[in-house]
Amino acid sequence: MKLYKIILSTFLVLTLMSGCSQRSSEVMLIENEPLAEQEHIFLSVYGYKADAHNLTAIESILNRYMEQNPEVIVTYEGVKGIDYWNAFERRVQANGLDDVFMVDHDREIELAAQGKLADLSGLPTIEKYQDIIKEQFIREDGSVYFLPTCISAYGLYINYDLLEEHGQKVPEKWSEFMEVCQYFAGKGITPIVANNYASLRNLIVGKSLYSVYQKDSAAAIEAFNHAPEELVNTLRPGIEMVEEMIDRKWIDCEEVSVTNQTSDDLRLFAGGDRPFMITGNWATSRVADMEPGFSCGVHPFPILDDGSVLVIEANTCISVNAGSEHIEEVMELVECITQPDSIWEYCDSQNSYTPLKDDRVPTDQTILPASEYLESGRIVIGSDYRLSLSLDNSLSEITKQMLDGISSDEAVALLNQLLAQ
């Protein structure tokens, strides 16, 4: 029986003791104690998942692989927050990528173009993925440079008790959302808690791209790739909506600019005096750990004239270093990570949906209102990997500038410039 040890940094230990309330710069390692007399192959996995709610599942999956392959030692290093991407960029520049690492949309495009990612198209687990997710990672030539391990969703967290206390109902479309937000703003309460990473950009794509995903989205995405200005024009309604939210003081611009995702935003919402929060479904258990003292649920965004929309994306995407010295063992590791039971164990640990052909759904009833929209197809893919443009970073930049005071017209002009680069 192999012995395993988990090494947690001081920062992470503090996080586990305080309900994940610490900020970034949190690092964790999972590694095992090798038998001294045995020759071993050492593999490294680098990821941005370093919270208590992810660690048990990650450790279990890696341990399962090592038990099946006793000659291999796998070390997992997780860095939380923006520090992950800062360190990741340094590793790319130093040609020091780990064997397996987590990527996002913009970086996957860049690294694949540089030939730094191994082709995963030969892995048999690919056929187990849902078609809508396979569209995200299988390129026209059949190559595959990443595999998602979950479907994440962004939604509107609602403090039911606060709405009831003020005689307000749960909004289901834009006019109703406006009415509730205006009510609270009139009471001197900033209605929406948002973070500085993805809240506003997901509102923009949800508002603007819903019609794209109700028809032939592949054709529309391809057209956007050849004419970025058309994408910008399509995104204008969402940009104008965010401007209206800012003008009506539904969000606090100064607050949002310094509010870190899945930490500061959760504490603000758990305080109980704000009706809404925009963040990922995966944060529900962390909110519960804070014992907020009120009933809440996660709903789709009520930002359409005739209803609501759920923003989803293929998430926790893993890629393989094309220059790995042990590519065969690495491929076997990725195959283990993407097996149905492994995927489900990870997804259920953070209230995300499986990307596989699997009818299991997260057990947390808090996200049930949002889950119903995923099942009915009233969705927008917030970060579509078929898009060859660096939209995520560009939208993050324009929303940052809007928080600093630029108008929607200026934001549209800036977005055109950024996507044309």
C-alpha positions in Angstrom: 0.0 0.0 0.0 1.6 3.3 -1.1 1.7 6.1 1.4 0.6 9.6 0.3 1.2 13.0 1.9 -0.4 16.3 1.3 1.7 19.4 1.8 -0.3 22.6 2.3 1.3 26.0 2.5 0.6 28.2 5.4 -1.7 30.4 3.3 -3.8 27.4 2.4 -4.0 26.1 5.9 -5.3 29.5 6.9 -7.8 29.2 4.1 -9.1 25.8 5.2 -9.5 27.2 8.8 -11.4 30.3 7.8 -13.8 29.0 5.2 -11.7 30.0 2.1 -11.7 33.6 3.2 -8.1 34.4 2.4 -7.1 36.1 -0.8 -4.7 34.9 -3.6 -1.1 33.7 -3.2 -2.3 30.4 -1.9 -0.3 27.4 -3.0 -0.8 23.7 -2.4 1.0 20.6 -3.3 -0.1 17.0 -3.5 2.6 14.4 -3.7 3.3 10.9 -2.5 6.1 9.1 -0.7 7.9 6.9 -3.2 9.4 3.6 -2.2 13.2 4.2 -2.0 14.1 0.9 -3.7 11.9 1.5 -6.8 12.7 3.4 -10.0 10.1 6.1 -10.6 8.8 8.4 -13.3 7.9 11.8 -12.0 5.0 13.8 -13.5 3.9 17.3 -12.5 0.4 18.9 -12.8 -0.1 22.6 -12.4 -3.5 24.1 -11.7 -5.4 27.1 -10.5 -7.6 24.9 -8.2 -6.3 25.3 -4.6 -9.4 25.5 -2.4 -10.6 23.0 0.2 -13.6 22.1 -1.9 -11.4 20.9 -4.8 -8.6 19.3 -3.0 -10.2 16.1 -1.9 -11.4 15.3 -5.4 -8.1 16.1 -7.1 -6.2 14.1 -4.6 -8.5 11.1 -5.0 -8.2 11.1 -8.8 -4.4 11.4 -8.8 -4.1 8.7 -6.1 -6.2 6.4 -8.2 -3.9 6.8 -11.1 -0.8 6.3 -9.0 -2.3 3.1 -7.4 -2.8 1.8 -10.9 0.7 2.9 -12.0 3.0 2.4 -9.0 6.1 3.3 -11.1 4.8 6.9 -11.5 4.9 9.7 -9.0 2.5 12.6 -9.7 2.8 16.0 -8.0 0.0 18.5 -8.1 0.7 22.2 -7.5 -2.2 24.5 -7.2 -2.0 28.3 -7.1 -5.2 30.3 -6.4 -6.2 33.5 -8.1 -4.3 35.8 -10.5 -1.0 34.5 -9.1 -1.6 31.3 -11.1 -1.6 33.1 -14.4 1.3 35.3 -13.5 3.4 32.2 -12.6 2.1 30.4 -15.7 3.3 33.1 -18.0 6.7 33.0 -16.4 6.9 29.2 -16.9 5.9 29.6 -20.6 8.6 32.2 -21.2 11.2 30.1 -19.4 10.1 26.9 -21.4 9.4 25.3 -18.0 5.8 24.1 -18.5 4.6 21.2 -16.3 3.6 17.9 -17.9 -0.1 18.8 -17.4 -1.5 22.2 -16.8 -4.8 24.1 -16.8 -5.4 26.7 -19.6 -8.1 29.2 -20.5 -9.4 30.2 -23.9 -6.9 32.9 -24.8 -3.8 31.1 -23.6 -4.8 27.8 -25.4 -5.0 29.7 -28.7 -1.6 31.2 -28.2 0.2 28.1 -26.9 -1.3 25.9 -29.7 0.0 28.3 -32.3 3.4 28.1 -30.7 3.4 24.3 -30.9 3.7 23.9 -27.1 0.6 21.7 -26.7 0.4 18.0 -27.4 -2.4 16.7 -29.6 -4.9 14.7 -27.5 -7.1 13.5 -30.3 -6.0 9.8 -29.8 -7.5 9.6 -26.3 -10.5 7.2 -26.3 -12.3 9.3 -23.6 -13.0 12.0 -26.2 -16.0 10.0 -27.5 -17.6 10.2 -24.1 -18.0 13.9 -24.2 -21.2 15.7 -25.1 -21.4 16.9 -28.6 -21.8 20.6 -27.6 -18.6 20.3 -25.6 -16.7 18.4 -28.4 -17.5 21.3 -30.6 -15.4 23.4 -28.2 -12.2 21.4 -28.4 -12.1 19.4 -31.6 -10.6 21.6 -34.3 -11.4 21.4 -38.0 -8.4 19.2 -38.7 -9.4 16.9 -35.9 -6.6 17.9 -33.5 -7.4 18.4 -29.8 -5.2 20.6 -27.6 -7.2 20.6 -24.4 -10.0 18.7 -22.6 -12.5 20.3 -20.2 -13.2 18.5 -16.9 -16.4 20.3 -16.1 -19.1 22.7 -17.4 -19.2 25.8 -15.2 -22.1 28.2 -15.1 -22.3 31.9 -14.2 -25.6 32.9 -12.6 -27.4 35.4 -10.4 -27.3 34.5 -6.7 -30.5 35.7 -5.0 -31.0 36.5 -1.3 -34.6 35.2 -1.1 -35.1 36.5 2.5 -34.1 40.0 1.6 -36.4 40.1 -1.4 -39.3 38.9 0.7 -38.5 41.4 3.5 -38.8 44.2 1.0 -41.8 42.8 -0.8 -39.9 42.1 -4.0 -40.2 39.1 -6.3 -37.5 37.0 -8.0 -36.9 38.7 -11.4 -37.3 36.5 -14.5 -36.8 39.1 -17.3 -35.1 42.4 -17.8 -38.0 44.7 -16.9 -38.5 42.9 -13.6 -34.7 42.9 -12.9 -34.7 46.7 -13.5 -37.6 47.2 -11.2 -36.1 45.3 -8.3 -32.6 46.9 -8.7 -34.2 50.4 -8.9 -36.1 49.7 -5.7 -33.0 48.8 -3.8 -30.9 51.6 -5.3 -33.6 54.0 -4.2 -33.3 52.6 -0.6 -29.5 53.4 -0.7 -28.6 49.7 -1.2 -26.3 48.8 -4.0 -28.2 45.8 -5.3 -25.5 43.8 -7.2 -22.3 42.3 -5.9 -19.9 41.7 -8.8 -16.2 40.7 -9.0 -13.4 42.2 -11.0 -12.7 39.1 -13.1 -15.7 37.9 -15.1 -19.0 39.2 -13.7 -19.5 42.0 -16.1 -18.1 40.3 -19.2 -20.5 37.4 -18.7 -23.4 39.8 -18.5 -22.3 41.3 -21.8 -22.1 38.0 -23.7 -25.3 36.7 -22.1 -27.3 39.8 -23.2 -25.7 40.0 -26.7 -25.1 36.5 -27.9 -28.3 34.6 -26.8 -29.7 34.6 -30.4 -26.4 33.3 -31.7 -26.7 30.1 -29.6 -30.3 29.5 -30.5 -29.4 28.8 -34.2 -26.2 27.7 -36.1 -23.7 29.1 -33.7 -20.8 27.5 -35.6 -21.5 29.6 -38.7 -21.8 32.8 -36.6 -18.6 32.1 -34.7 -16.8 31.5 -38.0 -18.1 34.8 -39.4 -16.9 36.6 -36.3 -13.4 35.1 -36.7 -13.2 36.7 -40.2 -15.0 40.0 -39.2 -14.2 41.0 -35.6 -16.1 44.2 -36.1 -19.3 42.2 -36.5 -18.7 40.6 -33.2 -18.2 44.0 -31.6 -21.5 45.2 -33.1 -23.3 42.1 -31.8 -21.9 42.8 -28.3 -23.0 46.4 -28.2 -26.4 45.7 -26.5 -24.6 44.0 -23.6 -22.0 46.8 -23.3 -24.8 49.4 -23.2 -26.6 47.3 -20.5 -23.5 47.4 -18.3 -23.3 51.1 -18.8 -26.9 51.5 -17.7 -26.2 49.4 -14.6 -23.2 51.6 -13.8 -25.2 54.8 -14.4 -28.1 53.6 -12.3 -25.6 52.7 -9.5 -26.7 49.1 -9.4 -23.0 48.2 -8.9 -20.3 50.1 -6.9 -17.6 50.7 -9.5 -14.9 51.2 -6.9 -16.0 48.1 -5.0 -16.1 45.9 -8.1 -12.6 47.0 -9.2 -11.0 45.5 -6.1 -13.4 42.6 -5.5 -11.7 39.3 -6.1 -13.6 36.4 -7.5 -14.8 33.6 -5.2 -13.5 35.4 -2.1 -14.3 39.0 -1.6 -17.6 38.8 -3.6 -18.8 35.9 -1.5 -18.1 37.7 1.8 -20.0 40.8 0.6 -23.0 38.7 -0.4 -22.9 36.6 2.8 -23.2 39.8 4.8 -26.9 39.6 4.0 -27.7 43.2 3.0 -27.3 42.8 -0.8 -30.0 41.1 -2.9 -27.9 39.8 -5.8 -24.4 38.5 -6.6 -23.0 37.5 -10.0 -20.5 34.7 -9.9 -20.1 31.0 -10.7 -22.3 28.2 -9.5 -19.2 26.5 -8.0 -19.2 29.0 -5.1 -22.5 27.8 -3.5 -20.8 25.5 -1.0 -18.4 28.3 0.0 -21.2 30.7 0.6 -22.9 28.0 2.7 -19.6 27.6 4.7 -19.9 31.3 5.7 -23.2 30.6 7.4 -24.9 33.6 5.8 -28.2 33.2 7.8 -30.5 33.6 4.9 -32.0 31.4 2.1 -30.5 31.8 -1.4 -30.5 30.2 -4.8 -28.7 30.6 -8.1 -30.8 31.7 -11.1 -30.0 32.4 -14.8 -29.4 36.1 -15.7 -32.8 37.9 -16.1 -31.4 40.2 -18.7 -33.5 39.3 -21.8 -36.6 41.1 -22.8 -38.6 37.9 -22.7 -36.8 35.9 -20.1 -33.5 34.7 -18.6 -30.2 33.1 -19.9 -27.6 31.0 -18.3 -24.0 31.6 -19.2 -21.9 28.4 -19.3 -18.4 27.4 -20.5 -16.2 24.4 -20.8 -14.0 24.8 -17.7 -11.0 23.5 -15.8 -9.5 22.7 -19.2 -6.3 20.7 -19.1 -3.5 20.6 -21.7 -0.4 18.5 -22.1 3.1 19.9 -22.6 4.2 18.8 -26.1 7.8 18.7 -24.8 7.1 16.4 -21.9 9.8 13.7 -21.4 7.2 11.1 -20.5 4.4 11.7 -23.0 3.0 8.2 -22.9 2.6 8.2 -19.2 1.1 11.8 -19.3 -1.5 10.7 -21.9 -2.5 7.8 -19.6 -2.8 10.3 -16.7 -5.1 12.5 -18.7 -7.2 9.5 -19.7 -7.6 8.7 -16.1 -8.5 12.2 -15.2 -11.2 12.3 -17.9 -12.9 9.0 -17.0 -16.6 9.4 -16.1 -16.1 8.6 -12.4 -13.2 11.0 -12.1 -15.0 13.7 -13.9 -18.1 13.3 -11.8 -16.1 13.2 -8.6 -14.5 16.5 -9.5 -17.7 18.2 -10.8 -19.8 17.3 -7.8 -17.1 18.7 -5.5 -17.7 22.1 -6.9 -21.3 22.1 -8.1 -20.4 22.1 -11.8 -21.9 20.0 -14.6 -20.2 17.0 -16.2 -19.1 17.6 -19.8 -19.6 13.9 -20.6 -22.6 11.9 -21.8 -23.7 11.3 -18.3 -27.1 12.1 -16.7 -25.7 12.8 -13.2 -26.4 16.3 -11.9 -24.9 18.1 -8.9 -26.7 17.3 -5.7 -26.8 20.9 -4.4 -30.4 22.1 -4.7 -29.2 25.8 -4.5 -28.3 25.7 -8.2 -31.6 23.9 -9.3 -33.1 27.1 -10.9 -30.0 27.5 -13.1 -29.7 23.8 -13.9 -33.2 23.9 -15.5 -32.0 26.4 -18.0 -29.0 24.3 -18.9 -31.3 21.3 -19.5 -33.7 23.4 -21.7 -30.8 24.9 -23.8 -31.4 28.6 -22.9 -27.7 29.1 -22.7 -24.8 31.2 -24.0 -21.2 29.9 -24.0 -19.4 32.7 -22.3 -15.9 31.7 -23.5 -16.3 29.9 -26.8 -13.1 28.1 -27.8 -14.1 28.1 -31.5 -13.6 31.9 -31.4 -10.0 32.6 -32.5 -10.1 36.1 -31.1 -8.9 37.0 -27.6 -12.3 38.1 -26.5 -12.0 37.2 -22.8 -9.0 39.5 -22.2 -10.5 42.2 -24.4 -13.8 42.2 -22.6 -12.1 42.2 -19.2 -10.1 45.3 -20.3 -13.2 47.3 -21.5 -15.2 46.5 -18.4 -12.3 47.6 -16.3 -12.2 50.9 -18.3 -16.0 51.2 -17.9 -15.7 51.0 -14.2 -13.2 53.8 -14.5 -15.7 55.9 -16.3 -15.6 55.5 -20.1 -18.9 55.4 -22.0 -20.3 52.5 -23.9 -19.4 54.2 -27.2 -15.8 54.5 -26.1 -15.8 50.9 -24.9 -17.1 49.7 -28.3 -14.3 51.6 -30.0 -11.7 50.2 -27.6 -13.0 46.6 -28.1 -12.7 47.1 -31.9 -9.1 48.2 -31.4 -8.2 45.3 -29.1 -9.7 42.6 -31.3 -8.0 44.0 -34.4 -4.6 43.6 -32.8 
